[in-house]
Amino acid sequence: MKKETKRKLLFLCTMVFSANYLIWRFFCTIPWSEGKVQVAAGILLAAAEAVTILGMFELMVSKMGTEGSELCLPSLPYTEYPDVDVLIATHNEPARLLYKTVNACTFLEYPDKKKVHIYICDDGNRAEIRKLAESMGVGYLGLSDNRHAKSGNYNHALSKTGSPLVATFDADMIPRRKFLLKTVPYFFIPDKKIGLIQTPQSFYNQDLFQFNLFSEKDIPNEQDFFSREINIMRNASNSAAYTGSNTVISREALQEIGGFPYGTITEDFETSLRMQKAGYITYATSEALASGLSTTTVESMIAQRRRWARGVIQSIRNTNAVFTTKLSLAGRLSYLNAYLYWWSFFNRMVFIMAPIMFALFDIKLVECGFLELLCFWLPYYLTYNMSVRYLSTNIRNMRWSQVIDTILAPYLIVPVFLESIGIRQQKFRVTEKRKTSGRTTSAAYIIPHGILIVLTLAAIFRYVHGKYGMALVYSSVILFWLFHNMITLVYAAFFMLGRDSKRKYERIRAEEEVRIEIRGDVLYGKSEDVSEEGIAFRMEKMRKIASGERFRIRVRTEFYETSLSARLVYQKETEGEYLYAAMVEPEEEKSRKNWMQIIHDREHSLPKEIDPWMTVYDEISRNIRMRMKDWKKNQEKGVR
């Protein structure tokens, strides 16, 4: 049986068992005779389950329809490639961060480079950014007093430019050299009215879930699930979202919808929605063609998610996306699910509190017997978990979804509720993405999860007290959920404890030939990893280099060549080879530009899938072990 057929059969079984479970929950398990508090709590829990399950239904239907919605990149004669305006939006990002993005844009491949027009769109109107643009030979579009944030910045740029296609990049998003060649041809597919092509959001640094949980080798970036799975599934209903960067857009489509919209703090999401209503296709591709900097502090990440939540709700309301007849039924259901997704964090809190309320406060939320649970709940639970795995190419599983929701839940419930009742966030706040060293969080963020841990422990001790034999067996479902929730809360606590970030620049794995020139000798080796200020390389033959000794390194790849002034940091023998690490500085500007490209014009070396062999025990024990190790190091430093 083909994998696709097996997946569809599993999805259908999941839908049947889930529908059966929901009917049973609403008609047979609400504790109507237990009082108003119990009834209200019981209905709330059943509703939270229903919203979660129905959201899963929409994703399964989209997954089943993805195969027929795939567009093939056409072959386009070089003479037909049109002019493209490359717009790089910046508000207050430092010139050093912007340099890497602008530099990469100047290396973009195109049949006629004169047709690529690069502009820095600076709504801070800063002299240093104007100077950067001039030094790199790109256009500068300054704007002061911008009342409409990123939309105003881009609309101002549109008024000053005229190419039929527009590529947009955030200040930190560094495109790979083939970005335009792998996106522009889509606009020439016959009989397809393409509004925009969205490539995945990719990141070259560890995100906070990878970093704070010591999982940088075991789980992919948290945003990969949306960019590489959800957004591509939504091609089937033409509801793929514009995510603000790494995108090529039709100017004609933008003009038809009146430019980038105002009245929302997620102008990107609403832009794609308005294009879909106007009859354009917004299409998400799977190959990452640009990489940026993920948020580096818990505070900035929470602010970012609050903005996304409130902005999505604003845009769905602004466009009447759920009820408009200008979208297909599948598209409207997709946007209903997009709205309900932001309520999943409230649902997560309901799922955590439900067993606590029963075990600690004797509030009955469900009225049923043990055998009924085995008949109705168990088949739904097992097939549902299996379907989550089939939805994703091992990018996300049920456990990690619940961990992420638990981490974010306490900080998103209030903003989602306020936006839903019409109390809007008006001001656009740029996400802070400066890479800094230091602690990634504040201890205050652990308070909500700490309270929930205490309540869960109290509920477990109270519930098992005095129970023996079969009484414990019949209590196993409540205990299962208490322990299950405790595990996700422990992950959340570890996440909120944070971790010391010691590196200012990310190390990226890169195996490239290197030439070492030292004391008149020429040696050859291969790089292991590279960063903006350093390189690690291996050589088969030992060459003693004194710590701090200076020498020259030349790195040459298929497209780039650079000359670096190096200073040795350390050397050691590993597996029959000799590993060296050095601090480096490009010798002149051309070398600097090429060095930035050698570092960033490649696939990042972080995981793309979850390590299937890592268990909860492995992950939690590693967190404890690594935190104890860090604590001892800090203690030793304090003594010195």
C-alpha positions, 0 to 999 in steps of 0.5 A: 500500500502506498504511503499516501493511501495509508496516510489518507486511511489513517486520517479518515479513521482519525476523523471517524473516531474523533467525531464519535468521541466528540458526540459522546463528550457533548451528549453523554459526559457533561455533569448536568446534575453536579451544579452550575460550576461543574456544568460550566467547567465541563462544557468549557473542557468539551469545547476546548477539545472540540476546537482542537479536534476541528482544527486538526480536521482542517489540517488533515483535509489540507494535507490530503489536497496538497498533492494536486495543488503543487506548482512546478517551477517553469523554465523561463528564457533568460530574455523574459526575466523581468525587472525586479525591485528588491526592497529591504525594510529596516526601522531601527536595526543596526548597520552591521546586521543590515550589511549582511542582507544588502551584501547578499542581495548584491550577489543575487544571480539573474540573467541581466543584473541591470534588471535587479534594483536593490533599495534599503527602505529605512523609515528611520531616515538614518544618515548611517544607513544612507551611507551604507547604501551608498558604499554598497552601490544600492538605492536608499529610500528614507522616510521619517515620521512614518505613521503606518509602520512597515506598510507605510515604508513599503508603500513609500518605496512602491511610489518611488519604484516601478518594476513589475515584480517586488522582492521583500526582505526583512533587515536580518533575512539573508537571501541565497544567490539563486533566490530570484532564479527559483521564484521569479519564473512562477509568475510566468506559469500559463493561466495562473494569476500569481500574486506572490511566491512565499519561500520558507522563513529559515534561521541560521541561529538556534531559536529559543526552544532549541537553545534554552532546552539544550536541544539544538541537535535534536529538534528543528526551529519551531517556526519550521512547522508553519513555514515548511508544513502548514503554509504549504498545506494551505496551497490546497485552499489558496490560503498560503500566507505572506510572512513578510520576508523572503517573498516575491510579489506582483506589483499589479496584484499590490496595486489592485488591492491598494498597496500594503494595508493599513489598520493591522499590525500584521500587514503581511498576513493581510496582504496575502488575504486581500490578494486571495479575495481579489482572485490571485494565487498566493503560493508557498514553496518548500525550499528555504532560500533565505535565512535570518536571525531568530529572536534571542530573548524570551521577552522579544519572542513573547512580544513577537507572538503577541503581535502575530496573534493580535494582527491575525485576528485584526486582519481576519476581522478587517477582511471578513475572511471567515464569511466572505464569498470571495474565498472558497469554502476551504479557504474560509475554513482555513482562516477560521482555523487560523483564528482558532489556533490563537485560542489553542493557548487558552485551550492548553490552560484548560487541559492543564487545569481540568485534572487539577480541578477534579483531583485537588478541588473535587470539581467534576468536569466529566461524568463517565465510567472507566470502560467508556473511556477505553471505548471512546477516548482511547481509539481517538487519542491513539489515532489522533497522535499517529495523525499528527506524525503523518501531518509533518515530515517529522518536523513536529510531534504531539509532545513538542506541540504541547510543550510549545503551547504550554510555554507560551500559553500564560502570555497569549491568553489575555492579548487574544481575548482582548483582540477578540472583543475589539480592544485592539493593539494599534502600535506596530513594534519591531521584533528585537533580533540583535544577537547579544551575549548574556542570559536569554530570559528573566526569572520572573517569566517562570512564575505562571508555570511555577504556580501550575507545577505546585498545583499539579504536584498538590493534585497528584499527592491528594489524589493518590492518598489513600488509594490502593489496588483497583482504586488506583487503576480506575484513577489512572486516567486522571493520574495520566493527565496530571503526570502528562501535564507535569512533564510539559510544565517541567519543559516550560520551567526549564525554558523559562530558566533560560541559558547563558548565551556566550557567543555573539556570532553563530557558528555554521558548519561548512566544509570548505578547502582552506589554504594556510600561509604561516612563516613562509610555509603553505599548508592545506586543510578543510574548514569545520565551521565558520562564523563572522569572527572565527573559523575552525579547520582540520589538517591531517598533519600536525603543525605546531602553531603557538597560541595567539600566533598570527597567520593568513587563511585563504578560503575558496568556494565555487562562487567566493574567495576571501583572504583572512588575517587569523590569530590562533585560539587553540589546537588539539588532536581529534580522531587522527586529525588536528583541529585548529580554531582561530579568530579571523578578520577579512583583509579588505572590503572585497574579502569581507563581502565574500566572507559573509557569503561563504558563511551565509550562502548555504543551508544552515546546519541546524536540525530539519527534523526531530531526532526520533531516538530522543525520549522525554527521559533523555531530554529532561535528564540532559537539561538537569545535567547541563544546568548543573554543569553550568551552575558549577562553572559559574560557582568556580568563576565566582570563587576565582 
